[in-house]
Amino acid sequence: KCKTVTFVFSDNHLTRKTPPSYADGVYMLAGQNRPSARKLSQIFMKGEDGLGSSRNRTALLAFFGQVASSEVLMASESGCPIEVHRIEIEKCDEMYDRECKGNKYIPFHRAGYDRKTGQSPNSPRDNHTNRMTAWVDGSFIYSTSEAWVNAMRSFENGTFLTDETENLPIRNTMRVPLFNSPAPHVLRMMNPERLFLLGDPRTNQNPALLSFGILFFRWHNVVAKRVQNEHPDWPDEEIFQRARRIVVATLQNIIAYEYLPAFMGEGLPKYEGYKPDVHPGVSHVFQSAAFRFGHTLIPPGIYRRDGTCQFRRTPMGYHALRLCSTWWDSNDVLSDSTVEELLLGMSSQISEREDTVLCSDVRDKLFGPMEFSRRDLGALNIMRGRDNGLPDYNTVRSYFRLPKIKEWSEINPPLFKKKPELLQLLAAVYANRLDNVDVYVGGMLESRDGPGELFRAIIKEQFTRIRDADRFWFENTESGIFTEEEIEEIRKIRLYDIIVNSTNIKPGEIQKHVFFWVKGDPCPQPLQLNTSLLEPCRYLQGYDYFEGSELAYIYACVFLGFVPIVCAGAGYGVVKLQNRRRRRLRMRQEEIKNSGGGKTSVDKMAVREWLHANHRRLVKVKFGPEAAIHTVNRKGEKLRTVNFGSTENMKYEDSNGNKKRPLILIRVPRDHDLVLEFDSLASRRKFVAKLESFLNSHKKRLLSVHSSCEMMLANAETRERRQKRLEHFFREAYALTFGLKPGEKRRHTHMDNEDDGEVMTVMRTSLSKSEFASALGMKPDAVFVRKMFNIVDKDGDGRISFQEFLDTVVLFSRGKTEDKLRIIFDMCDNDRNGVIDKGELSEMLRSLVEIARTTSLSDEHVTELIDGMFQDAGLEHKDFLTYSDFKLMMKEYKGDFVAIGLDCKGAKQNFLDTSTNVARMTSFHIEPVHDGARHWLLKKWDCITTFLEENRQNIFYLFVFYVITIALFVERFIHYSFLAEHTDLRHIMGVGIAITRGSAASLSFCYCLLLLTMSRNLLTKLKEFSIQQYIPLDAHIQ
C-alpha cells in the first residue's frame, strides 16, 4: 500500500531499467563520439511520404498514441536553469542551410532532473522529472492538480464547464498554465486565453490531440448525466467522482486492451491482480526511445469528412489540413471545423507506414522556439536518449533478455536485403561499432509492420507494470470500486462507443474497430496523403526580438544618456543657488554687524592674488572695518587677514616695468607677504588710493617702494617660503634640544658657514598664534591653544620667538615633573590670581575633550568628574585649588606626567617622556654619515623595509583580505568552468559566465566588509577589549 501511494503524485522520477551511460560517467551527454543526430535523421529517417500502413492502421491510432503517452509522461520539458546544447547541421542542409552558409545548429534543451544527482560517478545525473503520474488515471482529462480540475468544473451535476454550445470546453480566461508555444507558421506568441481549457497542458498542440481532449471532456459529461439519472439524490461531488472513476476505467480499458494490441501487434499478459511489489515508474528507455516509435505513423495532414463521406477541402482547395500549419493553432481549426469531422476523417485516413521514415511535417517542420521555429523530431528523439544517458542498442537488448546483435544485417534482414546501401551507411556512420549504436536508431531499424522486438518488449513490460502496480486498476476487484458486473461492462466499451455516445456521429458513419480500416468499412480515404497534395509549409527562419523596438530603443538611449547630464546640471544649479544665497546672507550679516556698531561700510575690490609662479587665484580684498584687510574667495570665505594694528607705517612695493600685469607686494611684519596682481595700471592706482584712504582713516601711513617685477617676486616671502622657514625653525629647535649635551656648543662643519645666514634668519623668526596652532594640528580659536600660547609667550607681544619656543621644548623634554605641573596649573589659572576654581578647571577639561575628538561632556558630567577628583584628593570641602593642592591632587598621576609633550608637525617628532628623550640625547650625537655614498637601491630598500615595519599589521590583514577574495573567485570559477560547464548560460557564454560568477562572489564579500565598517557601535564596543591590540580598528583615523 505504501509503495502504491508513493507514485500516485506527479513530479515523480523516471526509472532506470538499464545502467546510465553518460560520456563522463556523471552528467555529460551520452554518445559524444557518435555522429550528429541530424545526420542520423537524414540518413535513416528521411524518405518518401505517402506510404500507407502495411496493416491499414488509421490516423486515429497514430494520434491516439499521443493521448496514451500524455497520460503517463511529461518528461521532455526543459529544466531550470535551461541547459542548451547544439545539434550540428551539415553545410548546405536542404532544410536548415539552403544558402550553404554553414555553422548552423538546432537548439536542444536537456530535460529537468533531480539537482541532487549528477555530482559524482557514484551519483550520476538521474531521476529525470516526470510531471505526470505513472498511472493511467485520467491525468490527460482531469490534470494532476486539484486547483486545475476545479477551474474546469461547473460544480453542478458533476459536469465540466462548457461554452454556450454545450459541446466545447470554455476558453482559458482564467489563465490556467497551459502550454502556449509560438505558432511556427506565424512566428509569434498568441493570446493564451484563446486556448481551450482542458486537463493536459499540451492538448492544444495539434487538431487531432485537441479533438481527443474534447472527446473525453464530453464523455465525462455524458457519464455524469447518466450517474445523475441513476442517483438523482447524489450531490455534485459524488456524481463528479463516480463519473471520473468510470471515465478513467474506460480509458484504462481502451489503452491496455484496444490501443496497445493494435499498436504492438500483441496484447498484454492476462491480468492476475494487484501486485504491490511491482514498481510502476516509467523507464528512461520507454520514454526516450521505445514509445517514440509511434512518430513514424503520423501523417503529414488530417482529413475531414462528414457522415455522408463528403471529404472537406481547405479554403485554399487542398485535400486536407497540413499538420505543420496547425501547430499550436488548433483552436483556429475548430472555428472552421467540428470535432466530428476530424474524428471521422482520421478514422478513414490510413496512417504512415511502420518503418524508420518520419514524415517531413515532424522530421523537418516540427514546432520550435522563436529563434528556431522548425525542428527535426527524429534528431530530437536521438538526442533525448543521449540526454537521459541511455546505453547503446546492444546493451539495452541484453537488459531486456534479448540476444545481442553480432552482425549488422541481423538488425532487420528483410530491410537490409531490400536496401543494402542502408546497411553500408549504418556501419559507416557508427565506425563499424555495434556497441555504439543509439538505441532509438537501432530500435527503429528493427521495425517491419510495427515496433521491433526490442521496442515491443519495452512497451509491453512498461504497461504491464503500470497495470499490475495500480491498486485502483478497474479490474482489481479488491479495491471495491467496481463490481464484477460493472467490470464486464467496462471491458465491452471501446473507443467507438465513446465516439458514438459523446458526439453527433451515428453508428453507421464510423467503423467499430476505429484503429484499423478494412475493406467494407465506411468512407475510404480518397488517396494516401503526401506533402505534394497539401499546402506548402511556411518556414519563417528565426525571430528578431528587436524588431519593432527600434524607435523606443533610440529614445531610451537618448534619455538614459541625458539623465546623468540633466541630474548633474540640476545638482550643480542647486549648489550654485545655495552658495549664492549663503554668500548674500553672510554679506548681509556682516553689513548689519558693521552698521550696528556705528562703523563705516566696508570697501571691496576684486583682484588676483599671486601665490607662486604657477598659481594665482581670484580674490576680493576687503578693507576693514578694523585695522586690517582681508582676502575672501568668491564664496565669501576668509582666506587671510593682514592686521596693521601693531604698526604705524605700512610698506608696499609696486612693479614699474610690467604694464600688462602690474603687481603690488604688501610687506606684512613677521608673516608672509601679500602679492596682488591687477589687470591694468588704472586698477592698481584705484587699489592704492583705496588702501591709502583706509590707512589714513586709521591714522596709518602708506610707504611705497618701486622695484622690478623679477626682483619683487624673487624677494617675496610667499606662503611656501614661510612654511619652509617654519619647518627649519622646528628642526633647529629640535637639534638644539636633543643634539647638544649640557654646556656643549653646536659643532661646525665646512658647510655650516654657508648656512649661518639662514640659521640667523630662523633665530629671528617668530610664530603667530595661527602658526602655533597649525604646528600643533589644532584650531587657532581652541581654548588649549590660547592658554598654551599665553604660557609660551612670556613677553606678551603676541608672538612666540625662537628662544621662547626653545625654552618650552626643553622644559617638556628635560624639565622636572613639578615644572610641567606648574605650566598646567598656570594654564588653568585664567585670572592669574594663584588659585584655580572649579570653573577654570571645567574649562580646561572641556578643551581636552574637544582635542580628543570624543563625545562631548555635559555640564553634569563635568561637575561630577571635578567633584570626584576633589573627593579623591580629600579636598571636597574646597571650591578652589592652590598650587600645593593641585600637586596633591595630581600626586596619583605623577608618573603619567613624564609623558607630557608637544607634537609639532614641522619637526616630525613628538617630545615624549623624559626617559625616552634621555636615551635619545645619549645616542643622538654620532658622526655624520654621508648617505651620498650609498647606492640608490639600498636607500630604496631601507624605505621599503621601514614601510613594512611600520604597517605590518595592516599588511597582514590586507593579505588575508586578498586571499579570501581570490579564494572566493577561484572557487566559483572552478565550479562553473569544470563542474557545471553543461548548464544553461555556462554552455552559451563559455568562460565568461565563470568569470562573472567568480567576480560576483568576491564583490559580495567586499560589500559585506563595507557594511561592517558602518557598525560603529560594534567597533566602539570592541575597543574596550584586548582584541583591539590585534585588529587595527582605528587604522582609518591614523
DAKA-V750254 format. One record per helix or strand of 2 or more residues. SS is the DSSP state (~ for helix, > for strand). FROM is the first residue (numbers start at 1). TO is the last residue. Records with the same first field share a line. If there is no record, write none. Layout:
SS = FROM-TO / FROM-TO
//
This chain:
~ = 2-6 / 37-44 / 59-72 / 139-142 / 146-152 / 192-194 / 203-205 / 207-230 / 236-264 / 284-288 / 290-297 / 323-325 / 330-334 / 339-348 / 360-363 / 377-387 / 393-399 / 408-410 / 413-418 / 420-429 / 434-436 / 439-445 / 453-468 / 477-479 / 484-491 / 495-502 / 507-509 / 531-533 / 550-596 / 681-697 / 709-715 / 719-738 / 752-763 / 769-776 / 783-792 / 802-814 / 817-828 / 838-852 / 859-872 / 883-889 / 891-899 / 914-924 / 931-933 / 936-950 / 952-979 / 984-989 / 991-1012 / 1016-1022 / 1026-1029
> = 12-13 / 57-58 / 84-89 / 104-109 / 129-130 / 301-302 / 321-322 / 366-367 / 374-375 / 603-612 / 615-623 / 628-632 / 638-643 / 649-655 / 663-666 / 674-677 / 701-707 / 766-767 / 800-801 / 836-837 / 880-881 / 903-904 / 909-910
//
